[in-house]
Amino acid sequence: MKQIDDKTSQIDETDRALVALLSANARMPVADLARQLGLARTTVQARIERLVLRGAIAGFTIRRGAALQEAIRATVLVCIEPRAQADVLSRLKLMPTVESVHTTSGRVDLMVVVCASSTAELDAALDRIAEARGVKSSESLIHLTTKLDRRA
């Protein structure tokens, strides 16, 4: 693995602008990125490689558009028994309807985002979460409409 010195490991405003452009469109050609940033194509390519090597960019991916979004989403607030997190997480990982799991501070331990293609599938997923060993309680918040999504 390549070693990076302290001078080249700094993230500057140009790097931030580059990441913002890639966040908006990860498929943007390097030549277009270079033109928008006012830099040489080779400079932009080197900056991307440095950001990846440094771990500032963990990967390039797609975001599903409306045509591929699951029909129904819910956030499930989960309270778990002491020392049950590993068990509960392993069960949640096996559920294809579970999109993400976040630990939280406050009155609940986990925030689980569930995506389902129907109310029946959502209901079954919510039941599986609530019945999982180690889960004390759960509360479901069904997403109705999205008013703001800065990830898009």
N, C-alpha and C positions, 0 to 999 in steps of 0.2 A: 504494500500500500504506500502511496506517495505521502511524503511528509510535507506539511504546510507550515511555513514560519509565521510568527505573530503578525508581521506586516501584511501578508496576503490573506490572513484569516479574518480581517476586519470586514464587516458588512457596512457598506456606505450607502448613500442616497441612490446612486446608480444601481446598485444591487437591489435595493428596495423597489425601485421603479421597474427593473427587469422582472422581479418576482411578481409584482402587481400585473404586468402584462401577461406573464405566463399563467397567472391565476385566472385571468379573464379568458385566456385561450391558450391552453398548453400545446396546441398544435401549430401555433403561429411560427412560420418559417424564421430561421435565424436572421436571414436577410431583412425581413420586415421588422423584426425586433431591433436590429442594428439601425435601420433607417429611423424608427421612432425614437430611439435613444440618442441618435447622433453619434454613433460609434461605428468602428469597423466591424464587419461580420466576424472576423477572427477574434476580436476582443470580446464580443458578446459570447461566442462559443466558449472561450477560455473562462469567462465569468460563470457561465452555466456549469461547466465542469467543476470549477472551484466550489461553487455553492453546493453541488451534489456531493463532492468529496468531503466537504466540511460538515455535511448533514443538515445544512440550512434548507435544502430541497431533498425531501425524502423519496420522491418519485413523481411520476406523471400519470395522470388518471383521467377518467371521464366522469362527468356528472350526468345522471339520467335526465333526459328531457321529459316533458309532460306525457309524451306518448308511452314512455316506459315506467312512469311512476306507478307504484302500487296504488290501488284504489283507496285504501283506508290506512291511516297512520294513527298511532297512539303513543303517548308517553306514559310509562308505568312507573310510579314511585313505589319503591320496594324497601321495606324494613326487614332486616335479616337477623337471625339469631347470632349471638356472639360467636366468633371464630367459624362462621359458616360461609364466608365470602367465597373461598376457593371452590367449595362444593356447588354453591349456587351459580357461580360463573361458569363452571364446567357444564352444568345443565343448560344454561342460557346459550352457550356456544353451539350446542347441538340443535337449537331451534332455528330453522331457516327463516322464520318470520322476524327474528330479532336482528335489527340492523346495527344497533350500537348499545353499549352499556357504559355508563359513566358513574364513578363514585362521586358522592356529594357530601357537603357539610350541611348540618341542620337536622331536621326531624326525620329524614329518610336516609338510607344508606346507599341505594343505587337508583339511577334514573335509566330506564330501559326504553329504547325507541323500537317500536314494533311496526312492521309494514305488512299488510295483508291484502289479498285480492278480493275479499268479501267479508261481510259482517260475521258470517259463520266461522271463517278462518281466524278472524280477529278474536272472536269469542273463545275459540279453542285455545289460542295462544295465551290469552289472558288467564284462562283456567289452568293451563300448564304452569304458568309462572306462579300463580297463587298457591298451587298445590305442591310446588317443589319443596323438598325437604330443606329446612333451613330458612324458609321464608315465613316471617311472622305475620306480615300483612302487606297488602298492595292496594294502590289507588290508581285508577286508569283515567287518563285525560285524552279523549279522542280529538284529534286534530280536525277542524272543520274547514277553514280556508286559510291560505297563507297570505298575510298582509305585507310581509317584508321578508326577503330572503337574500342576504348579501353574499351567499355562497354562489349564487347563479351568475 
